[in-house]
Amino acid sequence: MRQIMLITDGCSNVGESPVLAAALARQEGITVNVVGIIDYGTIGELGSQEIAEIAKAGGGMSQLTGTERLAQTMQMLTRKTVVQTVQQAVNRELRQILGNGSIVDLPPDQRSQVVDVIDDFSESSPLQVALLIDASASMKPKLAAVEEAIRDMMLSLGARKGQSQLAVFHFPGPRGEDAVLDLDWTLDLGGARSIFQRLVMRGATPTGPAIKKVMEFFRYGTLDRNGKVAWPEESDEGEGMLGDYVV
């Protein structure tokens, strides 16, 4: 299962629509969740609307939060969308068997068994999460809260029975890049702690292009030092270690 966890205050202002980019990600089996750290006033209202639209288009969930509850919000969204993804896959299988039926149409004892399967799969299925951090100038006062939240999220992912991989991006880059890879796929979830020493909050908010850059990373596996996709050599082993698990 593949997820993008976007952390932003909304109001993208450079490049294509982030809503369109999220819809494209969904078509490739990547769920886009959005945690909104917004301010009050007109800008906050506009940011809130964009945050909700991005998540809806990306098949994920959105949640607005203050910095004090950011960690709990990120953990909740990750786990809830994993369960949602597994449940959608189970419902597709049930429709093949029951016609237009779903879990709620099953007898109570069978429904309970299906729910147990969903819970087990949610906890044990391999998971890839790409954190995409808005590092535009307006996010600067919130960086400390983001750092703490990511540390807590790493602990939460590490407690799962299934394998959890993490990659971390921020946008925009120091030389105008749409997004910069800070941490390549890793099982060492403690490795994200050092990235905040390198982050410089600046510039505009190219959220749409940043989402597309992360999609390319999911598709091809890595980026070069300039933030561009580094194409791997062709292989007949499939599209990555989680290819067989994507639902």
C-alpha positions as CSV (number, residue, x, y, z in Angstrom):
1,M,0.0,0.0,0.0
2,R,1.3,3.4,-1.0
3,Q,0.5,6.8,0.5
4,I,1.6,10.4,0.2
5,M,1.2,12.3,3.5
6,L,1.2,16.0,2.5
7,I,1.8,18.5,5.4
8,T,0.8,22.0,4.3
9,D,-1.0,25.2,5.2
10,G,-2.7,25.2,1.8
11,C,-2.9,27.9,-0.8
12,S,-0.6,26.6,-3.5
13,N,0.4,29.3,-5.9
14,V,2.9,27.9,-8.4
15,G,2.3,25.3,-11.2
16,E,-0.6,23.1,-12.0
17,S,-3.5,22.3,-9.7
18,P,-2.6,20.0,-6.7
19,V,-6.2,18.6,-6.9
20,L,-5.4,17.4,-10.5
21,A,-2.1,16.0,-9.4
22,A,-3.7,14.1,-6.5
23,A,-6.3,12.6,-8.9
24,L,-3.5,11.4,-11.1
25,A,-1.8,9.8,-8.0
26,R,-5.0,8.0,-7.1
27,Q,-5.1,6.6,-10.6
28,E,-1.7,5.0,-10.0
29,G,-2.8,3.5,-6.7
30,I,-1.3,6.1,-4.5
31,T,-3.5,7.5,-1.7
32,V,-3.0,11.2,-0.9
33,N,-3.7,12.2,2.7
34,V,-3.4,15.9,3.7
35,V,-2.7,17.3,7.2
36,G,-3.5,21.0,7.2
37,I,-1.8,23.3,9.6
38,I,-3.8,26.5,8.9
39,D,-4.1,30.0,10.2
40,Y,-7.3,31.9,10.9
41,G,-8.8,34.4,8.5
42,T,-9.4,34.4,4.8
43,I,-6.1,32.7,3.9
44,G,-6.9,29.9,6.3
45,E,-10.3,29.5,4.8
46,L,-8.9,29.2,1.3
47,G,-6.2,26.8,2.5
48,S,-8.8,24.6,4.2
49,Q,-10.8,24.3,1.0
50,E,-7.8,23.3,-1.0
51,I,-6.7,20.8,1.6
52,A,-10.1,19.0,1.5
53,E,-10.2,19.0,-2.3
54,I,-6.7,17.5,-2.6
55,A,-7.5,14.7,-0.2
56,K,-10.9,13.9,-1.9
57,A,-9.2,13.8,-5.3
58,G,-6.4,11.6,-4.0
59,G,-8.8,9.1,-2.4
60,G,-7.5,9.9,1.0
61,M,-8.5,11.9,4.1
62,S,-7.8,15.4,5.3
63,Q,-7.7,16.8,8.8
64,L,-7.1,20.4,9.9
65,T,-5.1,20.7,13.1
66,G,-3.1,23.0,15.2
67,T,0.5,22.4,15.9
68,E,-0.3,20.9,19.3
69,R,-2.2,18.0,17.9
70,L,-0.2,17.4,14.7
71,A,1.4,14.2,15.8
72,Q,-1.9,12.5,16.7
73,T,-3.5,13.7,13.5
74,M,-0.7,12.2,11.3
75,Q,-0.8,8.8,13.0
76,M,-4.6,8.7,12.9
77,L,-4.8,9.5,9.2
78,T,-2.2,7.0,8.2
79,R,-3.9,4.1,10.1
80,K,-7.4,5.0,9.0
81,T,-6.5,5.2,5.4
82,V,-4.7,1.8,5.5
83,V,-7.9,0.3,6.9
84,Q,-9.9,2.1,4.3
85,T,-7.7,0.8,1.5
86,V,-7.9,-2.8,2.7
87,Q,-11.7,-2.5,3.2
88,Q,-12.1,-1.2,-0.4
89,A,-10.2,-4.2,-1.7
90,V,-12.3,-6.6,0.4
91,N,-15.5,-5.0,-0.8
92,R,-14.4,-5.4,-4.4
93,E,-13.9,-9.1,-3.8
94,L,-17.2,-9.4,-2.1
95,R,-19.0,-7.7,-5.0
96,Q,-17.5,-10.4,-7.3
97,I,-19.1,-13.0,-5.0
98,L,-22.3,-11.2,-3.8
99,G,-23.1,-9.1,-6.9
100,N,-23.7,-5.6,-5.5
101,G,-23.3,-6.7,-1.9
102,S,-20.9,-5.3,0.7
103,I,-19.7,-6.1,4.2
104,V,-22.8,-4.8,5.8
105,D,-24.9,-7.3,3.8
106,L,-23.2,-10.3,5.4
107,P,-24.7,-12.2,8.4
108,P,-23.2,-11.0,11.7
109,D,-20.9,-13.9,12.2
110,Q,-19.5,-13.7,8.7
111,R,-19.2,-9.9,8.9
112,S,-17.2,-10.3,12.1
113,Q,-14.8,-12.7,10.3
114,V,-14.3,-10.2,7.5
115,V,-13.7,-7.3,9.9
116,D,-11.0,-9.5,11.6
117,V,-9.3,-10.1,8.3
118,I,-9.4,-6.4,7.5
119,D,-7.8,-5.6,10.9
120,D,-5.1,-8.2,10.4
121,F,-4.3,-7.1,6.8
122,S,-4.2,-3.4,7.9
123,E,-1.6,-4.2,10.6
124,S,0.5,-6.6,8.6
125,S,0.5,-5.5,5.0
126,P,3.6,-3.7,3.6
127,L,3.3,0.0,3.6
128,Q,5.2,2.9,1.9
129,V,4.6,6.4,3.1
130,A,6.2,9.4,1.4
131,L,6.0,12.5,3.6
132,L,5.8,15.7,1.6
133,I,6.5,18.7,3.7
134,D,5.5,22.2,2.6
135,A,8.6,24.3,3.4
136,S,7.3,27.6,2.0
137,A,7.9,30.7,4.0
138,S,4.5,30.6,5.7
139,M,5.3,27.3,7.3
140,K,8.4,28.5,9.1
141,P,6.7,29.0,12.5
142,K,5.3,25.5,12.3
143,L,8.5,23.5,11.5
144,A,9.3,22.5,15.1
145,A,5.8,20.9,15.4
146,V,6.3,19.1,12.1
147,E,9.6,17.7,13.3
148,E,8.1,16.4,16.5
149,A,5.1,15.0,14.7
150,I,7.2,13.0,12.3
151,R,9.3,11.5,15.1
152,D,6.1,10.3,16.7
153,M,4.8,9.0,13.4
154,M,8.0,7.0,12.9
155,L,7.4,5.3,16.3
156,S,3.8,4.5,15.2
157,L,4.9,3.0,11.9
158,G,7.7,1.0,13.6
159,A,5.1,-0.6,15.9
160,R,3.2,-2.2,13.0
161,K,3.6,-5.9,12.3
162,G,4.0,-5.3,8.6
163,Q,7.0,-3.7,6.9
164,S,6.9,0.1,6.8
165,Q,9.1,2.1,4.5
166,L,9.4,5.9,4.8
167,A,10.7,8.6,2.4
168,V,10.7,12.3,3.1
169,F,10.5,15.2,0.6
170,H,10.2,19.0,1.1
171,F,9.1,21.7,-1.4
172,P,10.1,24.0,-2.8
173,G,13.8,23.3,-3.2
174,P,16.6,25.9,-2.7
175,R,17.2,26.3,-6.4
176,G,13.5,26.3,-7.4
177,E,13.1,22.5,-7.6
178,D,9.5,21.3,-7.4
179,A,10.4,19.0,-4.6
180,V,13.7,17.7,-3.0
181,L,14.3,14.2,-1.7
182,D,15.6,14.4,1.9
183,L,15.4,10.7,2.8
184,D,15.3,7.8,0.3
185,W,13.2,4.7,1.1
186,T,14.3,3.3,4.4
187,L,13.2,0.8,7.0
188,D,15.3,2.8,9.6
189,L,12.5,5.1,10.6
190,G,14.8,7.0,12.9
191,G,16.7,8.2,9.9
192,A,14.3,11.1,9.3
193,R,15.5,13.0,12.3
194,S,18.5,14.6,10.6
195,I,16.6,16.2,7.7
196,F,15.3,19.2,9.7
197,Q,18.8,20.6,10.1
198,R,18.9,21.1,6.3
199,L,15.5,22.6,5.8
200,V,15.3,26.3,4.9
201,M,11.8,27.6,4.8
202,R,11.4,29.9,1.8
203,G,9.6,30.8,-1.4
204,A,6.3,30.0,-3.0
205,T,4.1,26.9,-2.7
206,P,4.3,24.5,-5.8
207,T,2.1,21.8,-4.2
208,G,0.8,20.3,-7.5
209,P,4.3,19.9,-9.1
210,A,5.6,18.5,-5.8
211,I,2.9,15.8,-5.7
212,K,3.8,14.8,-9.3
213,K,7.5,14.6,-8.4
214,V,6.7,12.2,-5.5
215,M,4.6,10.2,-8.0
216,E,7.6,9.8,-10.2
217,F,9.6,8.7,-7.2
218,F,7.1,6.0,-6.5
219,R,7.1,5.0,-10.2
220,Y,10.9,4.9,-10.8
221,G,12.4,4.4,-7.3
222,T,14.8,7.3,-6.7
223,L,15.9,10.8,-7.6
224,D,19.3,12.2,-8.3
225,R,21.0,14.9,-6.3
226,N,19.4,17.7,-8.3
227,G,15.9,16.3,-7.4
228,K,15.4,14.8,-10.8
229,V,14.2,11.3,-11.5
230,A,17.2,8.9,-11.8
231,W,15.9,6.1,-14.1
232,P,16.9,2.6,-13.0
233,E,18.1,0.0,-15.3
234,E,15.4,-2.2,-16.7
235,S,14.5,-5.2,-14.7
236,D,12.1,-8.1,-15.1
237,E,11.4,-8.2,-11.3
238,G,8.3,-6.0,-11.5
239,E,7.7,-2.4,-10.3
240,G,9.2,-2.5,-6.9
241,M,9.0,-4.6,-3.8
242,L,5.4,-3.7,-3.1
243,G,4.1,-4.0,-6.6
244,D,2.2,-7.2,-5.8
245,Y,0.6,-5.7,-2.7
246,V,-0.9,-2.5,-4.1
247,V,-4.7,-2.5,-4.0
